[in-house]
Structures are given as structure tokens and as C-alpha cells.
Amino acid sequence: MFMSKKVKLKVDVYRTVARAVEEGISMGYNRAHKYNSRPDKDSMSEYIHNEIMNSLSEVVNFDA
């Protein structure tokens, strides 16, 4: 039989979310420029927003 031990984890939520946002901005910027060297403001914003949300969804459970 498996006996579980209670383990307390400390998570720096601010740092975790900040890192996800930074990664999302970088990925969104790169994707916006992948096929268009001069993307317009709206497409740039859309790519960055989508990638920030994708990155956040890896560390945040939005369904809870």
C-alpha cells in the first residue's frame, strides 16, 4: 500500500505569473513577425495576447 506524506510547497505566485507573461510576450512578438516583417498593431496585439494566455494556462488553472 502506498503511504503519502504531506509536503508543503511554497510557490512564488508573482514570479511564476510574471515569467509566464514575459514568455508569452516574447512568443507573441516572434509569431507576429514570423511571416510578416511589419505586422500591424492589431495583429501584433492579438498574437501577444494569445501567447500570454497560452503561457498562463500552463501555470494557472482557470477552471477552478
N, CA, C, O and CB atoms as a CASP TS submission, in Angstrom:
PFRMAT TS
TARGET T0000
AUTHOR 0000-0000-0000
METHOD Language model
MODEL 1
PARENT N/A
ATOM      1  N   MET     1       0.848  -1.165   0.000  1.00  0.00           N
ATOM      2  CA  MET     1       0.000   0.000   0.000  1.00  0.00           C
ATOM      3  C   MET     1       0.903   1.241   0.000  1.00  0.00           C
ATOM      4  O   MET     1       1.958   1.269   0.634  1.00  0.00           O
ATOM      5  CB  MET     1      -0.970  -0.009   1.226  1.00  0.00           C
ATOM      6  N   PHE     2       0.449   2.263  -0.734  1.00  0.00           N
ATOM      7  CA  PHE     2       1.208   3.499  -0.868  1.00  0.00           C
ATOM      8  C   PHE     2       0.811   4.458   0.241  1.00  0.00           C
ATOM      9  O   PHE     2      -0.367   4.772   0.409  1.00  0.00           O
ATOM     10  CB  PHE     2       0.978   4.143  -2.254  1.00  0.00           C
ATOM     11  N   MET     3       1.787   4.918   0.989  1.00  0.00           N
ATOM     12  CA  MET     3       1.546   5.884   2.058  1.00  0.00           C
ATOM     13  C   MET     3       2.025   7.245   1.585  1.00  0.00           C
ATOM     14  O   MET     3       3.187   7.398   1.209  1.00  0.00           O
ATOM     15  CB  MET     3       2.265   5.464   3.382  1.00  0.00           C
ATOM     16  N   SER     4       1.162   8.212   1.599  1.00  0.00           N
ATOM     17  CA  SER     4       1.572   9.543   1.139  1.00  0.00           C
ATOM     18  C   SER     4       1.987  10.406   2.327  1.00  0.00           C
ATOM     19  O   SER     4       1.421  10.334   3.418  1.00  0.00           O
ATOM     20  CB  SER     4       0.428  10.227   0.352  1.00  0.00           C
ATOM     21  N   LYS     5       2.991  11.215   2.062  1.00  0.00           N
ATOM     22  CA  LYS     5       3.437  12.177   3.061  1.00  0.00           C
ATOM     23  C   LYS     5       2.921  13.541   2.641  1.00  0.00           C
ATOM     24  O   LYS     5       2.869  13.860   1.453  1.00  0.00           O
ATOM     25  CB  LYS     5       4.998  12.177   3.212  1.00  0.00           C
ATOM     26  N   LYS     6       2.548  14.329   3.611  1.00  0.00           N
ATOM     27  CA  LYS     6       2.126  15.690   3.296  1.00  0.00           C
ATOM     28  C   LYS     6       3.362  16.545   3.112  1.00  0.00           C
ATOM     29  O   LYS     6       4.237  16.599   3.977  1.00  0.00           O
ATOM     30  CB  LYS     6       1.206  16.273   4.407  1.00  0.00           C
ATOM     31  N   VAL     7       3.419  17.204   1.983  1.00  0.00           N
ATOM     32  CA  VAL     7       4.544  18.065   1.668  1.00  0.00           C
ATOM     33  C   VAL     7       4.007  19.465   1.422  1.00  0.00           C
ATOM     34  O   VAL     7       3.061  19.649   0.655  1.00  0.00           O
ATOM     35  CB  VAL     7       5.340  17.536   0.436  1.00  0.00           C
ATOM     36  N   LYS     8       4.604  20.437   2.064  1.00  0.00           N
ATOM     37  CA  LYS     8       4.207  21.818   1.843  1.00  0.00           C
ATOM     38  C   LYS     8       5.147  22.444   0.823  1.00  0.00           C
ATOM     39  O   LYS     8       6.368  22.401   0.971  1.00  0.00           O
ATOM     40  CB  LYS     8       4.213  22.622   3.169  1.00  0.00           C
ATOM     41  N   LEU     9       4.559  23.019  -0.205  1.00  0.00           N
ATOM     42  CA  LEU     9       5.337  23.702  -1.216  1.00  0.00           C
ATOM     43  C   LEU     9       5.075  25.192  -1.128  1.00  0.00           C
ATOM     44  O   LEU     9       3.942  25.629  -0.929  1.00  0.00           O
ATOM     45  CB  LEU     9       5.006  23.169  -2.618  1.00  0.00           C
ATOM     46  N   LYS    10       6.115  25.947  -1.276  1.00  0.00           N
ATOM     47  CA  LYS    10       5.961  27.401  -1.339  1.00  0.00           C
ATOM     48  C   LYS    10       6.158  27.807  -2.789  1.00  0.00           C
ATOM     49  O   LYS    10       7.192  27.522  -3.392  1.00  0.00           O
ATOM     50  CB  LYS    10       6.980  28.145  -0.387  1.00  0.00           C
ATOM     51  N   VAL    11       5.172  28.464  -3.331  1.00  0.00           N
ATOM     52  CA  VAL    11       5.243  28.908  -4.717  1.00  0.00           C
ATOM     53  C   VAL    11       5.209  30.430  -4.732  1.00  0.00           C
ATOM     54  O   VAL    11       4.346  31.052  -4.114  1.00  0.00           O
ATOM     55  CB  VAL    11       4.078  28.309  -5.569  1.00  0.00           C
ATOM     56  N   ASP    12       6.144  31.005  -5.436  1.00  0.00           N
ATOM     57  CA  ASP    12       6.170  32.454  -5.609  1.00  0.00           C
ATOM     58  C   ASP    12       5.231  32.772  -6.780  1.00  0.00           C
ATOM     59  O   ASP    12       5.640  32.759  -7.941  1.00  0.00           O
ATOM     60  CB  ASP    12       7.650  32.992  -5.872  1.00  0.00           C
ATOM     61  N   VAL    13       3.986  33.053  -6.457  1.00  0.00           N
ATOM     62  CA  VAL    13       2.962  33.255  -7.475  1.00  0.00           C
ATOM     63  C   VAL    13       3.307  34.431  -8.380  1.00  0.00           C
ATOM     64  O   VAL    13       3.151  34.341  -9.598  1.00  0.00           O
ATOM     65  CB  VAL    13       1.603  33.479  -6.821  1.00  0.00           C
ATOM     66  N   TYR    14       3.767  35.515  -7.806  1.00  0.00           N
ATOM     67  CA  TYR    14       4.114  36.689  -8.605  1.00  0.00           C
ATOM     68  C   TYR    14       5.182  36.338  -9.638  1.00  0.00           C
ATOM     69  O   TYR    14       5.045  36.661 -10.818  1.00  0.00           O
ATOM     70  CB  TYR    14       4.605  37.833  -7.698  1.00  0.00           C
ATOM     71  N   ARG    15       6.233  35.683  -9.190  1.00  0.00           N
ATOM     72  CA  ARG    15       7.328  35.324 -10.098  1.00  0.00           C
ATOM     73  C   ARG    15       6.859  34.335 -11.163  1.00  0.00           C
ATOM     74  O   ARG    15       7.266  34.440 -12.320  1.00  0.00           O
ATOM     75  CB  ARG    15       8.504  34.726  -9.308  1.00  0.00           C
ATOM     76  N   THR    16       6.019  33.387 -10.793  1.00  0.00           N
ATOM     77  CA  THR    16       5.515  32.391 -11.740  1.00  0.00           C
ATOM     78  C   THR    16       4.666  33.048 -12.816  1.00  0.00           C
ATOM     79  O   THR    16       4.832  32.759 -14.001  1.00  0.00           O
ATOM     80  CB  THR    16       4.699  31.317 -11.009  1.00  0.00           C
ATOM     81  N   VAL    17       3.758  33.932 -12.412  1.00  0.00           N
ATOM     82  CA  VAL    17       2.894  34.619 -13.378  1.00  0.00           C
ATOM     83  C   VAL    17       3.715  35.596 -14.219  1.00  0.00           C
ATOM     84  O   VAL    17       3.507  35.686 -15.429  1.00  0.00           O
ATOM     85  CB  VAL    17       1.745  35.366 -12.651  1.00  0.00           C
ATOM     86  N   ALA    18       4.633  36.320 -13.609  1.00  0.00           N
ATOM     87  CA  ALA    18       5.471  37.265 -14.353  1.00  0.00           C
ATOM     88  C   ALA    18       6.278  36.548 -15.425  1.00  0.00           C
ATOM     89  O   ALA    18       6.406  37.036 -16.548  1.00  0.00           O
ATOM     90  CB  ALA    18       6.413  38.016 -13.402  1.00  0.00           C
ATOM     91  N   ARG    19       6.818  35.394 -15.075  1.00  0.00           N
ATOM     92  CA  ARG    19       7.596  34.623 -16.062  1.00  0.00           C
ATOM     93  C   ARG    19       6.711  34.162 -17.213  1.00  0.00           C
ATOM     94  O   ARG    19       7.119  34.229 -18.373  1.00  0.00           O
ATOM     95  CB  ARG    19       8.265  33.404 -15.393  1.00  0.00           C
ATOM     96  N   ALA    20       5.500  33.693 -16.904  1.00  0.00           N
ATOM     97  CA  ALA    20       4.581  33.248 -17.954  1.00  0.00           C
ATOM     98  C   ALA    20       4.212  34.413 -18.870  1.00  0.00           C
ATOM     99  O   ALA    20       4.135  34.242 -20.086  1.00  0.00           O
ATOM    100  CB  ALA    20       3.307  32.630 -17.336  1.00  0.00           C
ATOM    101  N   VAL    21       3.986  35.586 -18.303  1.00  0.00           N
ATOM    102  CA  VAL    21       3.638  36.765 -19.109  1.00  0.00           C
ATOM    103  C   VAL    21       4.828  37.162 -19.989  1.00  0.00           C
ATOM    104  O   VAL    21       4.651  37.446 -21.174  1.00  0.00           O
ATOM    105  CB  VAL    21       3.215  37.959 -18.193  1.00  0.00           C
ATOM    106  N   GLU    22       6.029  37.183 -19.425  1.00  0.00           N
ATOM    107  CA  GLU    22       7.218  37.538 -20.201  1.00  0.00           C
ATOM    108  C   GLU    22       7.431  36.567 -21.362  1.00  0.00           C
ATOM    109  O   GLU    22       7.734  36.982 -22.480  1.00  0.00           O
ATOM    110  CB  GLU    22       8.457  37.556 -19.297  1.00  0.00           C
ATOM    111  N   GLU    23       7.270  35.276 -21.088  1.00  0.00           N
ATOM    112  CA  GLU    23       7.420  34.279 -22.147  1.00  0.00           C
ATOM    113  C   GLU    23       6.340  34.453 -23.208  1.00  0.00           C
ATOM    114  O   GLU    23       6.607  34.311 -24.401  1.00  0.00           O
ATOM    115  CB  GLU    23       7.367  32.860 -21.563  1.00  0.00           C
ATOM    116  N   GLY    24       5.121  34.759 -22.773  1.00  0.00           N
ATOM    117  CA  GLY    24       4.024  34.973 -23.720  1.00  0.00           C
ATOM    118  C   GLY    24       4.267  36.173 -24.622  1.00  0.00           C
ATOM    119  O   GLY    24       3.994  36.119 -25.821  1.00  0.00           O
ATOM    120  N   ILE    25       4.779  37.251 -24.051  1.00  0.00           N
ATOM    121  CA  ILE    25       5.078  38.444 -24.846  1.00  0.00           C
ATOM    122  C   ILE    25       6.134  38.120 -25.899  1.00  0.00           C
ATOM    123  O   ILE    25       5.988  38.479 -27.068  1.00  0.00           O
ATOM    124  CB  ILE    25       5.559  39.603 -23.938  1.00  0.00           C
ATOM    125  N   SER    26       7.177  37.451 -25.484  1.00  0.00           N
ATOM    126  CA  SER    26       8.252  37.098 -26.402  1.00  0.00           C
ATOM    127  C   SER    26       7.751  36.187 -27.525  1.00  0.00           C
ATOM    128  O   SER    26       8.040  36.423 -28.699  1.00  0.00           O
ATOM    129  CB  SER    26       9.390  36.418 -25.642  1.00  0.00           C
ATOM    130  N   MET    27       7.005  35.154 -27.161  1.00  0.00           N
ATOM    131  CA  MET    27       6.474  34.227 -28.172  1.00  0.00           C
ATOM    132  C   MET    27       5.506  34.945 -29.112  1.00  0.00           C
ATOM    133  O   MET    27       5.550  34.733 -30.324  1.00  0.00           O
ATOM    134  CB  MET    27       5.765  33.034 -27.493  1.00  0.00           C
ATOM    135  N   GLY    28       4.640  35.784 -28.567  1.00  0.00           N
ATOM    136  CA  GLY    28       3.677  36.518 -29.396  1.00  0.00           C
ATOM    137  C   GLY    28       4.364  37.458 -30.363  1.00  0.00           C
ATOM    138  O   GLY    28       3.978  37.548 -31.529  1.00  0.00           O
ATOM    139  N   TYR    29       5.372  38.154 -29.890  1.00  0.00           N
ATOM    140  CA  TYR    29       6.137  39.065 -30.741  1.00  0.00           C
ATOM    141  C   TYR    29       6.805  38.297 -31.878  1.00  0.00           C
ATOM    142  O   TYR    29       6.756  38.708 -33.038  1.00  0.00           O
ATOM    143  CB  TYR    29       7.195  39.822 -29.912  1.00  0.00           C
ATOM    144  N   ASN    30       7.434  37.170 -31.521  1.00  0.00           N
ATOM    145  CA  ASN    30       8.097  36.359 -32.547  1.00  0.00           C
ATOM    146  C   ASN    30       7.109  35.794 -33.558  1.00  0.00           C
ATOM    147  O   ASN    30       7.391  35.786 -34.756  1.00  0.00           O
ATOM    148  CB  ASN    30       8.868  35.222 -31.899  1.00  0.00           C
ATOM    149  N   ARG    31       5.958  35.323 -33.095  1.00  0.00           N
ATOM    150  CA  ARG    31       4.955  34.779 -34.018  1.00  0.00           C
ATOM    151  C   ARG    31       4.388  35.870 -34.928  1.00  0.00           C
ATOM    152  O   ARG    31       4.135  35.623 -36.107  1.00  0.00           O
ATOM    153  CB  ARG    31       3.817  34.107 -33.233  1.00  0.00           C
ATOM    154  N   ALA    32       4.190  37.058 -34.394  1.00  0.00           N
ATOM    155  CA  ALA    32       3.660  38.157 -35.204  1.00  0.00           C
ATOM    156  C   ALA    32       4.619  38.506 -36.342  1.00  0.00           C
ATOM    157  O   ALA    32       4.193  38.931 -37.416  1.00  0.00           O
ATOM    158  CB  ALA    32       3.405  39.395 -34.327  1.00  0.00           C
ATOM    159  N   HIS    33       5.913  38.322 -36.096  1.00  0.00           N
ATOM    160  CA  HIS    33       6.922  38.654 -37.107  1.00  0.00           C
ATOM    161  C   HIS    33       7.369  37.458 -37.946  1.00  0.00           C
ATOM    162  O   HIS    33       8.246  37.597 -38.797  1.00  0.00           O
ATOM    163  CB  HIS    33       8.120  39.260 -36.438  1.00  0.00           C
ATOM    164  N   LYS    34       6.780  36.295 -37.717  1.00  0.00           N
ATOM    165  CA  LYS    34       7.230  35.091 -38.410  1.00  0.00           C
ATOM    166  C   LYS    34       7.043  35.193 -39.923  1.00  0.00           C
ATOM    167  O   LYS    34       7.960  34.872 -40.679  1.00  0.00           O
ATOM    168  CB  LYS    34       6.482  33.880 -37.880  1.00  0.00           C
ATOM    169  N   TYR    35       5.877  35.630 -40.369  1.00  0.00           N
ATOM    170  CA  TYR    35       5.594  35.703 -41.799  1.00  0.00           C
ATOM    171  C   TYR    35       5.403  37.127 -42.302  1.00  0.00           C
ATOM    172  O   TYR    35       5.192  37.350 -43.494  1.00  0.00           O
ATOM    173  CB  TYR    35       4.371  34.898 -42.112  1.00  0.00           C
ATOM    174  N   ASN    36       5.480  38.090 -41.384  1.00  0.00           N
ATOM    175  CA  ASN    36       5.261  39.479 -41.757  1.00  0.00           C
ATOM    176  C   ASN    36       6.291  40.329 -41.021  1.00  0.00           C
ATOM    177  O   ASN    36       6.272  40.407 -39.793  1.00  0.00           O
ATOM    178  CB  ASN    36       3.799  39.938 -41.425  1.00  0.00           C
ATOM    179  N   SER    37       7.174  40.955 -41.759  1.00  0.00           N
ATOM    180  CA  SER    37       8.232  41.731 -41.110  1.00  0.00           C
ATOM    181  C   SER    37       7.718  43.014 -40.469  1.00  0.00           C
ATOM    182  O   SER    37       8.384  43.602 -39.617  1.00  0.00           O
ATOM    183  CB  SER    37       9.307  42.069 -42.112  1.00  0.00           C
ATOM    184  N   ARG    38       6.519  43.447 -40.888  1.00  0.00           N
ATOM    185  CA  ARG    38       5.929  44.663 -40.307  1.00  0.00           C
ATOM    186  C   ARG    38       4.444  44.430 -39.984  1.00  0.00           C
ATOM    187  O   ARG    38       3.573  44.974 -40.662  1.00  0.00           O
ATOM    188  CB  ARG    38       6.088  45.871 -41.284  1.00  0.00           C
ATOM    189  N   PRO    39       4.156  43.628 -38.956  1.00  0.00           N
ATOM    190  CA  PRO    39       2.752  43.376 -38.621  1.00  0.00           C
ATOM    191  C   PRO    39       2.075  44.638 -38.096  1.00  0.00           C
ATOM    192  O   PRO    39       2.717  45.487 -37.477  1.00  0.00           O
ATOM    193  CB  PRO    39       2.644  42.253 -37.582  1.00  0.00           C
ATOM    194  N   ASP    40       0.767  44.752 -38.349  1.00  0.00           N
ATOM    195  CA  ASP    40       0.048  45.919 -37.843  1.00  0.00           C
ATOM    196  C   ASP    40      -0.225  45.766 -36.349  1.00  0.00           C
ATOM    197  O   ASP    40      -0.060  44.688 -35.777  1.00  0.00           O
ATOM    198  CB  ASP    40      -1.274  46.119 -38.612  1.00  0.00           C
ATOM    199  N   LYS    41      -0.638  46.845 -35.746  1.00  0.00           N
ATOM    200  CA  LYS    41      -0.830  46.897 -34.289  1.00  0.00           C
ATOM    201  C   LYS    41      -1.844  45.853 -33.818  1.00  0.00           C
ATOM    202  O   LYS    41      -1.628  45.196 -32.800  1.00  0.00           O
ATOM    203  CB  LYS    41      -1.291  48.298 -33.864  1.00  0.00           C
ATOM    204  N   ASP    42      -2.949  45.697 -34.555  1.00  0.00           N
ATOM    205  CA  ASP    42      -3.987  44.754 -34.134  1.00  0.00           C
ATOM    206  C   ASP    42      -3.506  43.306 -34.164  1.00  0.00           C
ATOM    207  O   ASP    42      -3.762  42.549 -33.228  1.00  0.00           O
ATOM    208  CB  ASP    42      -5.209  44.901 -35.021  1.00  0.00           C
ATOM    209  N   SER    43      -2.813  42.918 -35.231  1.00  0.00           N
ATOM    210  CA  SER    43      -2.344  41.534 -35.289  1.00  0.00           C
ATOM    211  C   SER    43      -1.251  41.288 -34.256  1.00  0.00           C
ATOM    212  O   SER    43      -1.188  40.210 -33.666  1.00  0.00           O
ATOM    213  CB  SER    43      -1.829  41.201 -36.695  1.00  0.00           C
ATOM    214  N   MET    44      -0.397  42.268 -34.036  1.00  0.00           N
ATOM    215  CA  MET    44       0.646  42.151 -33.014  1.00  0.00           C
ATOM    216  C   MET    44       0.000  41.951 -31.645  1.00  0.00           C
ATOM    217  O   MET    44       0.408  41.067 -30.892  1.00  0.00           O
ATOM    218  CB  MET    44       1.563  43.408 -33.008  1.00  0.00           C
ATOM    219  N   SER    45      -0.998  42.760 -31.320  1.00  0.00           N
ATOM    220  CA  SER    45      -1.701  42.640 -30.036  1.00  0.00           C
ATOM    221  C   SER    45      -2.372  41.288 -29.894  1.00  0.00           C
ATOM    222  O   SER    45      -2.336  40.687 -28.820  1.00  0.00           O
ATOM    223  CB  SER    45      -2.739  43.747 -29.888  1.00  0.00           C
ATOM    224  N   GLU    46      -2.984  40.802 -30.964  1.00  0.00           N
ATOM    225  CA  GLU    46      -3.679  39.514 -30.930  1.00  0.00           C
ATOM    226  C   GLU    46      -2.700  38.368 -30.677  1.00  0.00           C
ATOM    227  O   GLU    46      -2.958  37.503 -29.840  1.00  0.00           O
ATOM    228  CB  GLU    46      -4.437  39.280 -32.247  1.00  0.00           C
ATOM    229  N   TYR    47      -1.584  38.363 -31.394  1.00  0.00           N
ATOM    230  CA  TYR    47      -0.584  37.313 -31.195  1.00  0.00           C
ATOM    231  C   TYR    47      -0.040  37.344 -29.769  1.00  0.00           C
ATOM    232  O   TYR    47       0.081  36.300 -29.128  1.00  0.00           O
ATOM    233  CB  TYR    47       0.565  37.467 -32.203  1.00  0.00           C
ATOM    234  N   ILE    48       0.284  38.516 -29.276  1.00  0.00           N
ATOM    235  CA  ILE    48       0.837  38.630 -27.923  1.00  0.00           C
ATOM    236  C   ILE    48      -0.193  38.189 -26.885  1.00  0.00           C
ATOM    237  O   ILE    48       0.139  37.456 -25.954  1.00  0.00           O
ATOM    238  CB  ILE    48       1.291  40.081 -27.643  1.00  0.00           C
ATOM    239  N   HIS    49      -1.427  38.628 -27.040  1.00  0.00           N
ATOM    240  CA  HIS    49      -2.489  38.227 -26.108  1.00  0.00           C
ATOM    241  C   HIS    49      -2.659  36.710 -26.094  1.00  0.00           C
ATOM    242  O   HIS    49      -2.719  36.099 -25.028  1.00  0.00           O
ATOM    243  CB  HIS    49      -3.822  38.902 -26.485  1.00  0.00           C
ATOM    244  N   ASN    50      -2.737  36.105 -27.279  1.00  0.00           N
ATOM    245  CA  ASN    50      -2.919  34.651 -27.358  1.00  0.00           C
ATOM    246  C   ASN    50      -1.774  33.894 -26.701  1.00  0.00           C
ATOM    247  O   ASN    50      -1.999  32.916 -25.987  1.00  0.00           O
ATOM    248  CB  ASN    50      -3.050  34.218 -28.807  1.00  0.00           C
ATOM    249  N   GLU    51      -0.555  34.341 -26.939  1.00  0.00           N
ATOM    250  CA  GLU    51       0.590  33.640 -26.368  1.00  0.00           C
ATOM    251  C   GLU    51       0.713  33.855 -24.863  1.00  0.00           C
ATOM    252  O   GLU    51       1.153  32.954 -24.150  1.00  0.00           O
ATOM    253  CB  GLU    51       1.860  34.089 -27.052  1.00  0.00           C
ATOM    254  N   ILE    52       0.335  35.025 -24.371  1.00  0.00           N
ATOM    255  CA  ILE    52       0.314  35.238 -22.916  1.00  0.00           C
ATOM    256  C   ILE    52      -0.694  34.290 -22.282  1.00  0.00           C
ATOM    257  O   ILE    52      -0.395  33.647 -21.276  1.00  0.00           O
ATOM    258  CB  ILE    52      -0.036  36.719 -22.570  1.00  0.00           C
ATOM    259  N   MET    53      -1.882  34.198 -22.862  1.00  0.00           N
ATOM    260  CA  MET    53      -2.902  33.310 -22.302  1.00  0.00           C
ATOM    261  C   MET    53      -2.471  31.852 -22.379  1.00  0.00           C
ATOM    262  O   MET    53      -2.715  31.090 -21.443  1.00  0.00           O
ATOM    263  CB  MET    53      -4.229  33.499 -23.033  1.00  0.00           C
ATOM    264  N   ASN    54      -1.831  31.445 -23.484  1.00  0.00           N
ATOM    265  CA  ASN    54      -1.326  30.071 -23.596  1.00  0.00           C
ATOM    266  C   ASN    54      -0.286  29.790 -22.518  1.00  0.00           C
ATOM    267  O   ASN    54      -0.309  28.736 -21.883  1.00  0.00           O
ATOM    268  CB  ASN    54      -0.719  29.829 -24.993  1.00  0.00           C
ATOM    269  N   SER    55       0.613  30.727 -22.320  1.00  0.00           N
ATOM    270  CA  SER    55       1.664  30.562 -21.319  1.00  0.00           C
ATOM    271  C   SER    55       1.076  30.516 -19.906  1.00  0.00           C
ATOM    272  O   SER    55       1.483  29.692 -19.087  1.00  0.00           O
ATOM    273  CB  SER    55       2.687  31.702 -21.431  1.00  0.00           C
ATOM    274  N   LEU    56       0.117  31.405 -19.625  1.00  0.00           N
ATOM    275  CA  LEU    56      -0.526  31.393 -18.310  1.00  0.00           C
ATOM    276  C   LEU    56      -1.304  30.104 -18.051  1.00  0.00           C
ATOM    277  O   LEU    56      -1.345  29.611 -16.924  1.00  0.00           O
ATOM    278  CB  LEU    56      -1.455  32.582 -18.181  1.00  0.00           C
ATOM    279  N   SER    57      -1.915  29.569 -19.092  1.00  0.00           N
ATOM    280  CA  SER    57      -2.722  28.367 -18.909  1.00  0.00           C
ATOM    281  C   SER    57      -1.857  27.157 -18.519  1.00  0.00           C
ATOM    282  O   SER    57      -2.382  26.145 -18.055  1.00  0.00           O
ATOM    283  CB  SER    57      -3.505  28.063 -20.191  1.00  0.00           C
ATOM    284  N   GLU    58      -0.547  27.259 -18.704  1.00  0.00           N
ATOM    285  CA  GLU    58       0.350  26.199 -18.273  1.00  0.00           C
ATOM    286  C   GLU    58       0.610  26.236 -16.765  1.00  0.00           C
ATOM    287  O   GLU    58       0.997  25.221 -16.185  1.00  0.00           O
ATOM    288  CB  GLU    58       1.660  26.301 -19.024  1.00  0.00           C
ATOM    289  N   VAL    59       0.405  27.384 -16.127  1.00  0.00           N
ATOM    290  CA  VAL    59       0.692  27.509 -14.692  1.00  0.00           C
ATOM    291  C   VAL    59      -0.537  27.884 -13.856  1.00  0.00           C
ATOM    292  O   VAL    59      -0.477  27.857 -12.627  1.00  0.00           O
ATOM    293  CB  VAL    59       1.772  28.544 -14.480  1.00  0.00           C
ATOM    294  N   VAL    60      -1.637  28.230 -14.506  1.00  0.00           N
ATOM    295  CA  VAL    60      -2.848  28.638 -13.795  1.00  0.00           C
ATOM    296  C   VAL    60      -4.008  27.773 -14.266  1.00  0.00           C
ATOM    297  O   VAL    60      -4.183  27.561 -15.466  1.00  0.00           O
ATOM    298  CB  VAL    60      -3.155  30.150 -14.024  1.00  0.00           C
ATOM    299  N   ASN    61      -4.802  27.272 -13.321  1.00  0.00           N
ATOM    300  CA  ASN    61      -5.996  26.512 -13.660  1.00  0.00           C
ATOM    301  C   ASN    61      -7.175  27.483 -13.671  1.00  0.00           C
ATOM    302  O   ASN    61      -7.656  27.887 -12.612  1.00  0.00           O
ATOM    303  CB  ASN    61      -6.233  25.329 -12.649  1.00  0.00           C
ATOM    304  N   PHE    62      -7.638  27.855 -14.852  1.00  0.00           N
ATOM    305  CA  PHE    62      -8.717  28.833 -14.975  1.00  0.00           C
ATOM    306  C   PHE    62     -10.093  28.234 -14.684  1.00  0.00           C
ATOM    307  O   PHE    62     -11.062  28.976 -14.523  1.00  0.00           O
ATOM    308  CB  PHE    62      -8.709  29.432 -16.362  1.00  0.00           C
ATOM    309  N   ASP    63     -10.193  26.914 -14.615  1.00  0.00           N
ATOM    310  CA  ASP    63     -11.472  26.248 -14.393  1.00  0.00           C
ATOM    311  C   ASP    63     -11.811  26.077 -12.924  1.00  0.00           C
ATOM    312  O   ASP    63     -12.939  25.718 -12.586  1.00  0.00           O
ATOM    313  CB  ASP    63     -11.467  24.911 -15.056  1.00  0.00           C
ATOM    314  N   ALA    64     -10.859  26.327 -12.054  1.00  0.00           N
ATOM    315  CA  ALA    64     -11.088  26.093 -10.626  1.00  0.00           C
ATOM    316  C   ALA    64     -11.867  27.208  -9.990  1.00  0.00           C
ATOM    317  O   ALA    64     -12.143  27.162  -8.791  1.00  0.00           O
ATOM    318  CB  ALA    64      -9.783  25.920  -9.904  1.00  0.00           C
TER
END
